[in-house]
Amino acid sequence: MERKKGFIRIGTILAVIASFWFLQRLFMPKYMGKVIDGALIAEYYQETTKHDVIFIGDCEVYENFSPITLWETYGITSYIRGSAQQLIWQSYYLLEETLHYEKPDVVVFNVLAMQYNEPQKEAYNRMTLDGMNWSLSKLKSIQASMLEDEAFLEYLFPLLRYHSRWNDLTKEDWKYIWKKDKISHNGYYMRVDVKPSTGAPPAKKLANYEFGSRAYQYLDKIRLLCEKNNIALILVKAPSIYPHWYLEWEVQIENYAKKYGLTYLNFLELSEETGVDLQVDTYDGGLHLNLSGAEKLSVYFGKILAEKFHIADHRGEAEYEKAWKEKVLFYYDKKQEQLLAWEKEQTESASTVDDP
C-alpha cells in the first residue's frame, strides 16, 4: 500500500513538472511572425561544425554581414551571435559561452553597443537571454541585464513572466510549440527589398559623450578573454547611418584600438572601398543593409580576414563542404523566395498607383 502511494506521489510530481514545462513552451513568445529577431540566439546550438570567425553584437552585425558570402568567396566559416539591441555585457557572456563550444581565430564586435552603460528594455533582454542554453554564462548575463522591476525567478522559469499571454495565444504559438522554422543564415537576417536612404535625422546633442565605465569594463573583458584564448579581436562600426555615430565616440574607439593594438574598421568611412551604396543596398533607408549590401560588405571584410588574419580556406574539406552545401542551398532558396515576394509587392504597388 505504501509503495502504491509512493508511486502515486511520484506520478503526481512528474505530471505537475510535465504540465509546467508544456505550458512554459506554449506561453513563451515564438518569434516566428513579424518579430523574428528573438529567434536568432537559439539557432546557434544547431551548428555541427566549428567556425573560424564569431561575430557578436546587435542588429549592426546580424543584418550587415553574410556568412554565406564569406564561405563562397573565401571558404571562411563564420557565425553571427547577434540579437536586437544586444548590450555589451550580453555580448561578453555570449562570447564566454561560445568558447565552451569552440574557439574561433577571430571575434568581431560591433562598437555601437558602447553607447549603453545600463540595462535598457526587458523586451530586448528577452530576445537575447531566453534563447541561450542554460549555463553559468547565462545566469551571469541575466544578473547583469535585469532592470530594477524585473525578477530573476521569471528568467529561471519564464512561465511566471508569460502566463498572462493565455489571452493572446495564436495559431503560431501552437504550431511552433515543439520546433521552430530556421530563419537565419548562420545568424544573418536576410532582407532583399530596397528602400533608399534619404539621409539621417539631425544628431541629438548629448549631455556627455564619454562612454560609461561599465561599457569600458566589458570591452576590457571581451579583449582580455580573447587574449587569454589567443583570439584576434576586431572592432567594427557598421555602415548604418542611424543611430548616429558621433565623432566623439569615434575618437574614443580609435584611441582604445590604438592603445591595445586592435584592428578597428569604421565602415561608414569606407563606402568607396566596400562599394556599399545606400540608394540600393539598404531596405530601411540606411539603418541596415539589405542582401546586396551585406554581400558587398562581406566580400570586402572577407579579404581582410583572409589576407591580414590568415583565416583558412575550408572549401574542399569534406566535413565543411557537406554542412555548407546545405546552408548555401537554404540561402539561395530564401533569396529567391524573397525576391519573388518583393517583385510581386512592387507590381501590386505600381498597379494601385496607376488605377484611376
Buried (B, 14 or more C-beta within 10 A) or exposed (E): EEEEEEEEEEEEEEEEEEEEEEBBBBBBBBBBEEEBBBBBBBBBEEBEBBBBBBBBBBBBBBBBBBBBBBBBBBBBBBBBBBBBBBBBBBBBBBBBBBBEEEBBBBBBBBBBBBBBBEBEEBEBBBBBBBBBEEEEBBBBBBEBBBEEEBEEEBBEBBBEBBEEBEEEEEEBBEEBBEEBEEBBBBBBBBBBBBBEBEEBEEEEEEEEEEBBEBBBEBBEBBBEBBEEEEBBBBBBBBBBBBBBBBEEBBEBBEEBBEEBEBBBBBBBEBBEEBBBBBEEBBBBBBBBBBBBBBBBBBBBBBEBBBEEBEBBBBBEBEEBEEBBEEBBEBBEEBBEEBEEEBEEEEEEEEEEEEEE
